[in-house]
Amino acid sequence: MNPNEDSHSAVNPLRDRFFPPDPAPRRAASRVRCAALAVAVVCTAGALGTALRVRAEPERRPLAQRLAAPFPPAGAPDPAPSALGPGACAAEPALAELLKGSPYEKAVAHALEAAAGNGAAVAAALRACPRAALPDFLRSLAGADRLDLLAFETEAALEHLAWARRARAEAALPEVDDDLFHEAVLPARFTPYDFPEPWRREVYERFAPLRAWNRPASAAVPAGWDPAAAADSDPARTLDLPATVQRVNRWVAENCRATVVKRYFEAPPSPRAVLRARAGSATDLAVALAGILRALGVPARLHPELRWVEVRQHGRWVQVYPLDPLRIGEAPAAADDRTAAGAPGTVRLRLQNRGIPVRSPVSVALSRWQAGAWEPLNDRPGLLRFEESPEGLSIVAPPGDYLLTAGLRGASGDAHLFARQITLGPAATLVLFADLDVPLGELADRVRLARALPELPDLAPLDAAGTPHPLRRLAESGPACVFFFSRLDEPSRRMRPLVAEFFAANRLPPVALLGVDLTPAAGAADPGAGAPDAGDPAFPVLSDPERRIAAAFGLPAGGAPGLPGAALPSILLLARGGRPVLWVEGYDMNVKAVLVEAVGLLERE
């Protein structure tokens, strides 16, 4: 039985396109069909013309939709997730039959569920896949991540599967077992964010003549070539892997050129796009080289540095360098790495957003200019060292020129990025203040709030006039602000009039300002202890020399994590009802601008 003839579907255009059937059994019947066709054409010409006039346009539904009738059509609301998992297989016996008995049955059922609205494309590929190729396809689906499934394209997946299996059967490399095939031959992606593009067939057809064989091929590959029968056609022929790799690498070196590509946050193009342009960055050319090798059945992968390719040969990974065909199997030169140019330096990154220190986790990357492009270094083991301290994040790196990028995702999901080119000298320390400049309303609570406040403390301290201030009801009637300061603290003395002036002038919405003076009792009578000027706006102040109120709000007894020196002054802005809107600490002469934005959030409450 021909492995491409399947019982689960008699006619499938996709299967016939990517896995062509063997034409030999059909040649005998072709003459009879031709004679019958001639009679049929004469008899049905009139009816055909009428049908063409009635239906002048072909069916325009997507192919995946026509092949996946049980799944919702375009425009229909997305079904419940459970309807695309095991439920879909139960509702459609054909899919259940395909998965029955497979070790990947549950994983593929969950993949259909994870594909959500794209489940129709996955189901269409399952129906079109022949029995012989089904185990490979099920295994690839079982290992696919959610991004792969959401971006799954039926024709692209079938093309990669068919031509990867063909190349593997033709190469007949003994060490390419199923595990290595799925690791370094079948995958169509080279970085986590590559878009699924059908590049394999074009690359195979273009570079198949570069292959070298251990013995001449016995015959040319026919048009209806069956991948499963390749070993039977010439069992002694195997791919000469070293010679093939050298030929491919020489072609890339002689026909492609390295260019300057400013691509900071994009995935590299597909091998087909690079080879059509015959130009690209070091990473682009490495992708092209790895793509050619995979298309020819050679297990290949990109090195984590993305500047060269590794090929599996005799049980080990061998380095192959684009644009340098003579360096095969050599370790990277120290001069290329530039890691021994001197003692490492340190970049101390101080992240802030419009004056607000950012201490929440953010994405920080360091890249180095390599062969015309900025190449990320975070994944290179042993090259960079990230150290977190109360003052911020420090990056220890070899001296050189770098691009530092930092990103923060806002409350709406939008990414806000900071990028700066820096030069780090040997044993040098570079302090870099990175302002992300994100609107306050876009910041998540963990960024806008210096510390968590589950609830307001149940205290009612007295001010100097003997008036109680129940803190639990502080923002009961409207927004309120608690200003922690110390008269012995220079930043507090400088910022106190700014905060008082702002809230005295602010009218919409009115915000009640309450001060908490943390000046110790022993220092209150110190002549150096600052007192408010006569012209400063007055506001109620609670004396807290023993820091009981501060402790109830969660302020530390000494400094605050993430800030140099003491936490004072500390400004806590509460919306009506007591929900924290802003909590900033430390010296900031731009505090009025920060408060303007924060009060703007209160107006939208």
Buried (B, 14 or more C-beta within 10 A) or exposed (E): EBBBBBEBBEEBEBBEEBBBBBEEEEEEEEEEEEEEEEEEEEEEEEEEEEEEEEEEEEEEEBBBBEBBEEBBEEEEEEBEBEBBBBBBBEEBEEBBEBBEEBEBBEBBBBBBBBBBBBBBBBBBBBBBBBBBBBBBBBBBBBBBEEBBBEBBBBBBBBBBBBBBBBBBBBBBBEEBEEEBBBBBBBBBBBEEEBEBBBBBBBBBEBBEEBBBBEEEEEEEEEEBBBBBBBBEBBEEBBBBBBBBBBBBBEBBBEEBEBBEBEBEEEBBBBBBBBBBBEBBBBBBBBBBBBBBBBBBBBBBBBBEBBBBBBBBBEEEBBBBBBBEBEBBBEEBEEEEBBBEEBEBBBBBBBBBBBBBBBBBEBEBBBBBBBBBBBBBBBEBEEBBEEEEEEBBBBBBBBBBEBBBBBBBBBBEEEEBEBBEEBEBEEEBEBEBEBBBEBBBBBBBBEBBBBBEBEEBBEBEBEBEEEEEBEBEEBBEEBBBBBBBBBBBBEBBBBBBBBBBBBBEEBEEEEBBBBBBBBBBEEEEEEEEBBEBEEEEBEBBBBBBBEBEBBEBBBBEEEBBEBBEBBBBBBBBBBBBEBBBBBBBBBBBEEBBEBBEBBBEBBEEE
